[in-house]
Amino acid sequence: MRTSSVGTAWRRASRSKEDGSNCIEVAELSDAVAIRDSKDPGGPELIIGRGDFRDLAEALKKA
């Protein structure tokens, strides 16, 4: 699994506030998805498999 998102395009939800507060950003890697805090783009990233990300997104929609 890839462990770095250097040079990867990040995106955030279209419903996010313009100031970027309380948002996460995601980046699609070749075999995984990276997640980071939009307020700290140089900070740590959580990198998870695509299937796990899909499961997480579905669970959050139901919450």
PyMOL Python script that loads the backbone (N, CA, C, O; Angstrom):
from pymol import cmd

cmd.read_pdbstr("""\
ATOM      1  N   MET A   1       0.848  -1.185   0.000  1.00  0.00           N
ATOM      2  CA  MET A   1       0.000   0.000   0.000  1.00  0.00           C
ATOM      3  C   MET A   1       0.889   1.242   0.000  1.00  0.00           C
ATOM      4  O   MET A   1       1.899   1.300   0.701  1.00  0.00           O
ATOM      5  N   ARG A   2       0.508   2.198  -0.772  1.00  0.00           N
ATOM      6  CA  ARG A   2       1.249   3.459  -0.849  1.00  0.00           C
ATOM      7  C   ARG A   2       1.125   4.203   0.477  1.00  0.00           C
ATOM      8  O   ARG A   2       0.052   4.228   1.079  1.00  0.00           O
ATOM      9  N   THR A   3       2.216   4.805   0.927  1.00  0.00           N
ATOM     10  CA  THR A   3       2.187   5.474   2.229  1.00  0.00           C
ATOM     11  C   THR A   3       2.342   6.982   2.146  1.00  0.00           C
ATOM     12  O   THR A   3       2.418   7.641   3.183  1.00  0.00           O
ATOM     13  N   SER A   4       2.391   7.547   0.955  1.00  0.00           N
ATOM     14  CA  SER A   4       2.551   8.990   0.820  1.00  0.00           C
ATOM     15  C   SER A   4       1.620   9.526  -0.261  1.00  0.00           C
ATOM     16  O   SER A   4       1.382   8.877  -1.280  1.00  0.00           O
ATOM     17  N   SER A   5       1.109  10.710  -0.018  1.00  0.00           N
ATOM     18  CA  SER A   5       0.231  11.339  -1.002  1.00  0.00           C
ATOM     19  C   SER A   5       0.904  12.527  -1.669  1.00  0.00           C
ATOM     20  O   SER A   5       0.224  13.368  -2.256  1.00  0.00           O
ATOM     21  N   VAL A   6       2.218  12.611  -1.590  1.00  0.00           N
ATOM     22  CA  VAL A   6       2.954  13.733  -2.172  1.00  0.00           C
ATOM     23  C   VAL A   6       2.605  13.854  -3.655  1.00  0.00           C
ATOM     24  O   VAL A   6       2.674  12.877  -4.400  1.00  0.00           O
ATOM     25  N   GLY A   7       2.233  15.055  -4.070  1.00  0.00           N
ATOM     26  CA  GLY A   7       1.897  15.311  -5.461  1.00  0.00           C
ATOM     27  C   GLY A   7       0.494  14.887  -5.859  1.00  0.00           C
ATOM     28  O   GLY A   7       0.160  14.880  -7.044  1.00  0.00           O
ATOM     29  N   THR A   8      -0.322  14.535  -4.889  1.00  0.00           N
ATOM     30  CA  THR A   8      -1.680  14.072  -5.156  1.00  0.00           C
ATOM     31  C   THR A   8      -2.674  15.217  -4.994  1.00  0.00           C
ATOM     32  O   THR A   8      -2.513  16.064  -4.116  1.00  0.00           O
ATOM     33  N   ALA A   9      -3.694  15.239  -5.834  1.00  0.00           N
ATOM     34  CA  ALA A   9      -4.740  16.264  -5.728  1.00  0.00           C
ATOM     35  C   ALA A   9      -5.703  15.905  -4.604  1.00  0.00           C
ATOM     36  O   ALA A   9      -6.199  14.781  -4.533  1.00  0.00           O
ATOM     37  N   TRP A  10      -5.960  16.861  -3.735  1.00  0.00           N
ATOM     38  CA  TRP A  10      -6.881  16.676  -2.612  1.00  0.00           C
ATOM     39  C   TRP A  10      -8.206  17.337  -2.937  1.00  0.00           C
ATOM     40  O   TRP A  10      -8.247  18.326  -3.668  1.00  0.00           O
ATOM     41  N   ARG A  11      -9.304  16.789  -2.390  1.00  0.00           N
ATOM     42  CA  ARG A  11     -10.622  17.406  -2.572  1.00  0.00           C
ATOM     43  C   ARG A  11     -11.408  17.307  -1.277  1.00  0.00           C
ATOM     44  O   ARG A  11     -11.132  16.465  -0.422  1.00  0.00           O
ATOM     45  N   ARG A  12     -12.389  18.183  -1.152  1.00  0.00           N
ATOM     46  CA  ARG A  12     -13.269  18.139   0.024  1.00  0.00           C
ATOM     47  C   ARG A  12     -14.710  18.199  -0.451  1.00  0.00           C
ATOM     48  O   ARG A  12     -14.986  18.546  -1.599  1.00  0.00           O
ATOM     49  N   ALA A  13     -15.609  17.862   0.430  1.00  0.00           N
ATOM     50  CA  ALA A  13     -17.028  17.798   0.077  1.00  0.00           C
ATOM     51  C   ALA A  13     -17.530  19.149  -0.421  1.00  0.00           C
ATOM     52  O   ALA A  13     -17.103  20.199   0.060  1.00  0.00           O
ATOM     53  N   SER A  14     -18.426  19.109  -1.374  1.00  0.00           N
ATOM     54  CA  SER A  14     -18.987  20.350  -1.915  1.00  0.00           C
ATOM     55  C   SER A  14     -19.810  21.100  -0.877  1.00  0.00           C
ATOM     56  O   SER A  14     -20.030  22.302  -1.023  1.00  0.00           O
ATOM     57  N   ARG A  15     -20.264  20.425   0.157  1.00  0.00           N
ATOM     58  CA  ARG A  15     -21.044  21.071   1.215  1.00  0.00           C
ATOM     59  C   ARG A  15     -20.173  21.671   2.311  1.00  0.00           C
ATOM     60  O   ARG A  15     -20.693  22.196   3.296  1.00  0.00           O
ATOM     61  N   SER A  16     -18.871  21.602   2.156  1.00  0.00           N
ATOM     62  CA  SER A  16     -17.958  22.161   3.155  1.00  0.00           C
ATOM     63  C   SER A  16     -18.056  23.674   3.185  1.00  0.00           C
ATOM     64  O   SER A  16     -18.392  24.306   2.184  1.00  0.00           O
ATOM     65  N   LYS A  17     -17.764  24.244   4.333  1.00  0.00           N
ATOM     66  CA  LYS A  17     -17.736  25.703   4.443  1.00  0.00           C
ATOM     67  C   LYS A  17     -16.538  26.243   3.674  1.00  0.00           C
ATOM     68  O   LYS A  17     -15.524  25.560   3.531  1.00  0.00           O
ATOM     69  N   GLU A  18     -16.656  27.459   3.186  1.00  0.00           N
ATOM     70  CA  GLU A  18     -15.575  28.091   2.429  1.00  0.00           C
ATOM     71  C   GLU A  18     -14.303  28.262   3.249  1.00  0.00           C
ATOM     72  O   GLU A  18     -13.203  28.193   2.701  1.00  0.00           O
ATOM     73  N   ASP A  19     -14.437  28.485   4.564  1.00  0.00           N
ATOM     74  CA  ASP A  19     -13.253  28.721   5.388  1.00  0.00           C
ATOM     75  C   ASP A  19     -12.496  27.439   5.715  1.00  0.00           C
ATOM     76  O   ASP A  19     -11.417  27.497   6.303  1.00  0.00           O
ATOM     77  N   GLY A  20     -13.042  26.289   5.344  1.00  0.00           N
ATOM     78  CA  GLY A  20     -12.342  25.031   5.546  1.00  0.00           C
ATOM     79  C   GLY A  20     -12.395  24.483   6.956  1.00  0.00           C
ATOM     80  O   GLY A  20     -11.730  23.491   7.252  1.00  0.00           O
ATOM     81  N   SER A  21     -13.168  25.102   7.833  1.00  0.00           N
ATOM     82  CA  SER A  21     -13.219  24.611   9.208  1.00  0.00           C
ATOM     83  C   SER A  21     -14.050  23.334   9.289  1.00  0.00           C
ATOM     84  O   SER A  21     -15.023  23.156   8.556  1.00  0.00           O
ATOM     85  N   ASN A  22     -13.646  22.463  10.189  1.00  0.00           N
ATOM     86  CA  ASN A  22     -14.362  21.206  10.437  1.00  0.00           C
ATOM     87  C   ASN A  22     -14.529  20.354   9.185  1.00  0.00           C
ATOM     88  O   ASN A  22     -15.589  19.764   8.974  1.00  0.00           O
ATOM     89  N   CYS A  23     -13.508  20.287   8.366  1.00  0.00           N
ATOM     90  CA  CYS A  23     -13.576  19.510   7.133  1.00  0.00           C
ATOM     91  C   CYS A  23     -12.432  18.515   7.069  1.00  0.00           C
ATOM     92  O   CYS A  23     -11.380  18.690   7.684  1.00  0.00           O
ATOM     93  N   ILE A  24     -12.678  17.479   6.309  1.00  0.00           N
ATOM     94  CA  ILE A  24     -11.584  16.598   5.945  1.00  0.00           C
ATOM     95  C   ILE A  24     -11.409  16.709   4.441  1.00  0.00           C
ATOM     96  O   ILE A  24     -12.315  17.131   3.723  1.00  0.00           O
ATOM     97  N   GLU A  25     -10.249  16.329   3.985  1.00  0.00           N
ATOM     98  CA  GLU A  25      -9.975  16.268   2.562  1.00  0.00           C
ATOM     99  C   GLU A  25      -9.572  14.840   2.245  1.00  0.00           C
ATOM    100  O   GLU A  25      -9.005  14.144   3.088  1.00  0.00           O
ATOM    101  N   VAL A  26      -9.865  14.407   1.034  1.00  0.00           N
ATOM    102  CA  VAL A  26      -9.491  13.066   0.612  1.00  0.00           C
ATOM    103  C   VAL A  26      -8.695  13.145  -0.684  1.00  0.00           C
ATOM    104  O   VAL A  26      -8.871  14.057  -1.492  1.00  0.00           O
ATOM    105  N   ALA A  27      -7.827  12.177  -0.856  1.00  0.00           N
ATOM    106  CA  ALA A  27      -7.044  12.060  -2.078  1.00  0.00           C
ATOM    107  C   ALA A  27      -7.060  10.599  -2.499  1.00  0.00           C
ATOM    108  O   ALA A  27      -6.833   9.707  -1.682  1.00  0.00           O
ATOM    109  N   GLU A  28      -7.328  10.360  -3.770  1.00  0.00           N
ATOM    110  CA  GLU A  28      -7.324   8.997  -4.287  1.00  0.00           C
ATOM    111  C   GLU A  28      -5.905   8.618  -4.671  1.00  0.00           C
ATOM    112  O   GLU A  28      -5.277   9.272  -5.504  1.00  0.00           O
ATOM    113  N   LEU A  29      -5.409   7.559  -4.055  1.00  0.00           N
ATOM    114  CA  LEU A  29      -4.104   7.014  -4.386  1.00  0.00           C
ATOM    115  C   LEU A  29      -4.317   5.816  -5.303  1.00  0.00           C
ATOM    116  O   LEU A  29      -5.457   5.421  -5.546  1.00  0.00           O
ATOM    117  N   SER A  30      -3.255   5.244  -5.806  1.00  0.00           N
ATOM    118  CA  SER A  30      -3.410   4.139  -6.750  1.00  0.00           C
ATOM    119  C   SER A  30      -4.163   2.958  -6.159  1.00  0.00           C
ATOM    120  O   SER A  30      -4.930   2.310  -6.872  1.00  0.00           O
ATOM    121  N   ASP A  31      -3.971   2.659  -4.890  1.00  0.00           N
ATOM    122  CA  ASP A  31      -4.612   1.494  -4.288  1.00  0.00           C
ATOM    123  C   ASP A  31      -5.232   1.787  -2.930  1.00  0.00           C
ATOM    124  O   ASP A  31      -5.539   0.861  -2.179  1.00  0.00           O
ATOM    125  N   ALA A  32      -5.423   3.067  -2.603  1.00  0.00           N
ATOM    126  CA  ALA A  32      -5.939   3.449  -1.292  1.00  0.00           C
ATOM    127  C   ALA A  32      -6.528   4.858  -1.365  1.00  0.00           C
ATOM    128  O   ALA A  32      -6.552   5.490  -2.421  1.00  0.00           O
ATOM    129  N   VAL A  33      -7.000   5.327  -0.214  1.00  0.00           N
ATOM    130  CA  VAL A  33      -7.523   6.687  -0.086  1.00  0.00           C
ATOM    131  C   VAL A  33      -6.840   7.335   1.110  1.00  0.00           C
ATOM    132  O   VAL A  33      -6.761   6.734   2.181  1.00  0.00           O
ATOM    133  N   ALA A  34      -6.347   8.553   0.936  1.00  0.00           N
ATOM    134  CA  ALA A  34      -5.723   9.303   2.028  1.00  0.00           C
ATOM    135  C   ALA A  34      -6.734  10.318   2.552  1.00  0.00           C
ATOM    136  O   ALA A  34      -7.475  10.931   1.784  1.00  0.00           O
ATOM    137  N   ILE A  35      -6.750  10.485   3.868  1.00  0.00           N
ATOM    138  CA  ILE A  35      -7.662  11.418   4.531  1.00  0.00           C
ATOM    139  C   ILE A  35      -6.831  12.335   5.415  1.00  0.00           C
ATOM    140  O   ILE A  35      -5.936  11.868   6.119  1.00  0.00           O
ATOM    141  N   ARG A  36      -7.118  13.645   5.388  1.00  0.00           N
ATOM    142  CA  ARG A  36      -6.399  14.581   6.251  1.00  0.00           C
ATOM    143  C   ARG A  36      -7.336  15.690   6.717  1.00  0.00           C
ATOM    144  O   ARG A  36      -8.430  15.869   6.181  1.00  0.00           O
ATOM    145  N   ASP A  37      -6.889  16.423   7.718  1.00  0.00           N
ATOM    146  CA  ASP A  37      -7.624  17.570   8.257  1.00  0.00           C
ATOM    147  C   ASP A  37      -7.345  18.769   7.354  1.00  0.00           C
ATOM    148  O   ASP A  37      -6.185  19.105   7.114  1.00  0.00           O
ATOM    149  N   SER A  38      -8.389  19.411   6.858  1.00  0.00           N
ATOM    150  CA  SER A  38      -8.201  20.541   5.946  1.00  0.00           C
ATOM    151  C   SER A  38      -7.513  21.730   6.609  1.00  0.00           C
ATOM    152  O   SER A  38      -6.908  22.555   5.924  1.00  0.00           O
ATOM    153  N   LYS A  39      -7.600  21.823   7.935  1.00  0.00           N
ATOM    154  CA  LYS A  39      -6.947  22.935   8.644  1.00  0.00           C
ATOM    155  C   LYS A  39      -5.452  22.697   8.820  1.00  0.00           C
ATOM    156  O   LYS A  39      -4.717  23.621   9.169  1.00  0.00           O
ATOM    157  N   ASP A  40      -4.991  21.464   8.580  1.00  0.00           N
ATOM    158  CA  ASP A  40      -3.585  21.119   8.778  1.00  0.00           C
ATOM    159  C   ASP A  40      -3.099  20.272   7.606  1.00  0.00           C
ATOM    160  O   ASP A  40      -2.795  19.093   7.784  1.00  0.00           O
ATOM    161  N   PRO A  41      -3.020  20.861   6.402  1.00  0.00           N
ATOM    162  CA  PRO A  41      -2.664  20.077   5.226  1.00  0.00           C
ATOM    163  C   PRO A  41      -1.268  19.453   5.275  1.00  0.00           C
ATOM    164  O   PRO A  41      -0.992  18.500   4.546  1.00  0.00           O
ATOM    165  N   GLY A  42      -0.409  19.968   6.106  1.00  0.00           N
ATOM    166  CA  GLY A  42       0.920  19.377   6.239  1.00  0.00           C
ATOM    167  C   GLY A  42       0.998  18.353   7.355  1.00  0.00           C
ATOM    168  O   GLY A  42       2.051  17.767   7.602  1.00  0.00           O
ATOM    169  N   GLY A  43      -0.119  18.145   8.023  1.00  0.00           N
ATOM    170  CA  GLY A  43      -0.168  17.234   9.164  1.00  0.00           C
ATOM    171  C   GLY A  43      -0.299  15.779   8.740  1.00  0.00           C
ATOM    172  O   GLY A  43      -0.111  15.435   7.573  1.00  0.00           O
ATOM    173  N   PRO A  44      -0.623  14.936   9.705  1.00  0.00           N
ATOM    174  CA  PRO A  44      -0.701  13.497   9.432  1.00  0.00           C
ATOM    175  C   PRO A  44      -1.860  13.144   8.507  1.00  0.00           C
ATOM    176  O   PRO A  44      -2.857  13.862   8.421  1.00  0.00           O
ATOM    177  N   GLU A  45      -1.700  12.031   7.827  1.00  0.00           N
ATOM    178  CA  GLU A  45      -2.721  11.511   6.926  1.00  0.00           C
ATOM    179  C   GLU A  45      -3.098  10.108   7.376  1.00  0.00           C
ATOM    180  O   GLU A  45      -2.254   9.347   7.851  1.00  0.00           O
ATOM    181  N   LEU A  46      -4.349   9.783   7.225  1.00  0.00           N
ATOM    182  CA  LEU A  46      -4.827   8.427   7.448  1.00  0.00           C
ATOM    183  C   LEU A  46      -4.981   7.802   6.074  1.00  0.00           C
ATOM    184  O   LEU A  46      -5.725   8.316   5.239  1.00  0.00           O
ATOM    185  N   ILE A  47      -4.293   6.712   5.833  1.00  0.00           N
ATOM    186  CA  ILE A  47      -4.372   6.056   4.534  1.00  0.00           C
ATOM    187  C   ILE A  47      -5.030   4.698   4.729  1.00  0.00           C
ATOM    188  O   ILE A  47      -4.534   3.852   5.473  1.00  0.00           O
ATOM    189  N   ILE A  48      -6.159   4.503   4.046  1.00  0.00           N
ATOM    190  CA  ILE A  48      -6.913   3.261   4.183  1.00  0.00           C
ATOM    191  C   ILE A  48      -7.251   2.699   2.805  1.00  0.00           C
ATOM    192  O   ILE A  48      -7.256   3.426   1.812  1.00  0.00           O
ATOM    193  N   GLY A  49      -7.528   1.422   2.757  1.00  0.00           N
ATOM    194  CA  GLY A  49      -7.906   0.767   1.511  1.00  0.00           C
ATOM    195  C   GLY A  49      -9.211   1.322   0.964  1.00  0.00           C
ATOM    196  O   GLY A  49     -10.026   1.868   1.707  1.00  0.00           O
ATOM    197  N   ARG A  50      -9.399   1.179  -0.332  1.00  0.00           N
ATOM    198  CA  ARG A  50     -10.608   1.710  -0.976  1.00  0.00           C
ATOM    199  C   ARG A  50     -11.882   1.078  -0.410  1.00  0.00           C
ATOM    200  O   ARG A  50     -12.875   1.775  -0.203  1.00  0.00           O
ATOM    201  N   GLY A  51     -11.866  -0.211  -0.162  1.00  0.00           N
ATOM    202  CA  GLY A  51     -13.039  -0.884   0.393  1.00  0.00           C
ATOM    203  C   GLY A  51     -13.371  -0.375   1.780  1.00  0.00           C
ATOM    204  O   GLY A  51     -14.538  -0.162   2.108  1.00  0.00           O
ATOM    205  N   ASP A  52     -12.343  -0.179   2.596  1.00  0.00           N
ATOM    206  CA  ASP A  52     -12.559   0.354   3.941  1.00  0.00           C
ATOM    207  C   ASP A  52     -13.096   1.781   3.882  1.00  0.00           C
ATOM    208  O   ASP A  52     -13.946   2.158   4.689  1.00  0.00           O
ATOM    209  N   PHE A  53     -12.605   2.575   2.933  1.00  0.00           N
ATOM    210  CA  PHE A  53     -13.102   3.943   2.791  1.00  0.00           C
ATOM    211  C   PHE A  53     -14.573   3.939   2.378  1.00  0.00           C
ATOM    212  O   PHE A  53     -15.373   4.717   2.898  1.00  0.00           O
ATOM    213  N   ARG A  54     -14.919   3.068   1.450  1.00  0.00           N
ATOM    214  CA  ARG A  54     -16.309   2.957   1.002  1.00  0.00           C
ATOM    215  C   ARG A  54     -17.211   2.580   2.184  1.00  0.00           C
ATOM    216  O   ARG A  54     -18.290   3.148   2.354  1.00  0.00           O
ATOM    217  N   ASP A  55     -16.761   1.617   2.999  1.00  0.00           N
ATOM    218  CA  ASP A  55     -17.533   1.215   4.183  1.00  0.00           C
ATOM    219  C   ASP A  55     -17.673   2.374   5.171  1.00  0.00           C
ATOM    220  O   ASP A  55     -18.746   2.581   5.739  1.00  0.00           O
ATOM    221  N   LEU A  56     -16.593   3.127   5.374  1.00  0.00           N
ATOM    222  CA  LEU A  56     -16.625   4.278   6.276  1.00  0.00           C
ATOM    223  C   LEU A  56     -17.618   5.327   5.778  1.00  0.00           C
ATOM    224  O   LEU A  56     -18.423   5.842   6.554  1.00  0.00           O
ATOM    225  N   ALA A  57     -17.563   5.638   4.497  1.00  0.00           N
ATOM    226  CA  ALA A  57     -18.464   6.643   3.929  1.00  0.00           C
ATOM    227  C   ALA A  57     -19.922   6.210   4.070  1.00  0.00           C
ATOM    228  O   ALA A  57     -20.780   7.028   4.402  1.00  0.00           O
ATOM    229  N   GLU A  58     -20.206   4.955   3.826  1.00  0.00           N
ATOM    230  CA  GLU A  58     -21.578   4.456   3.968  1.00  0.00           C
ATOM    231  C   GLU A  58     -22.041   4.526   5.417  1.00  0.00           C
ATOM    232  O   GLU A  58     -23.184   4.901   5.682  1.00  0.00           O
ATOM    233  N   ALA A  59     -21.172   4.169   6.358  1.00  0.00           N
ATOM    234  CA  ALA A  59     -21.528   4.226   7.779  1.00  0.00           C
ATOM    235  C   ALA A  59     -21.793   5.664   8.217  1.00  0.00           C
ATOM    236  O   ALA A  59     -22.709   5.916   8.999  1.00  0.00           O
ATOM    237  N   LEU A  60     -20.995   6.608   7.715  1.00  0.00           N
ATOM    238  CA  LEU A  60     -21.186   8.013   8.080  1.00  0.00           C
ATOM    239  C   LEU A  60     -22.486   8.570   7.512  1.00  0.00           C
ATOM    240  O   LEU A  60     -23.131   9.407   8.145  1.00  0.00           O
ATOM    241  N   LYS A  61     -22.869   8.121   6.346  1.00  0.00           N
ATOM    242  CA  LYS A  61     -24.135   8.571   5.755  1.00  0.00           C
ATOM    243  C   LYS A  61     -25.320   8.143   6.612  1.00  0.00           C
ATOM    244  O   LYS A  61     -26.331   8.841   6.678  1.00  0.00           O
ATOM    245  N   LYS A  62     -25.192   6.997   7.265  1.00  0.00           N
ATOM    246  CA  LYS A  62     -26.276   6.459   8.090  1.00  0.00           C
ATOM    247  C   LYS A  62     -26.287   7.031   9.501  1.00  0.00           C
ATOM    248  O   LYS A  62     -27.272   6.883  10.224  1.00  0.00           O
ATOM    249  N   ALA A  63     -25.194   7.684   9.897  1.00  0.00           N
ATOM    250  CA  ALA A  63     -25.074   8.196  11.274  1.00  0.00           C
ATOM    251  C   ALA A  63     -25.909   9.435  11.495  1.00  0.00           C
ATOM    252  O   ALA A  63     -25.918   9.987  12.595  1.00  0.00           O
TER     253      ALA A  63
END
""", "prot")
cmd.dss("prot")
cmd.show_as("cartoon", "prot")
cmd.util.cbc("prot")
cmd.orient("prot")
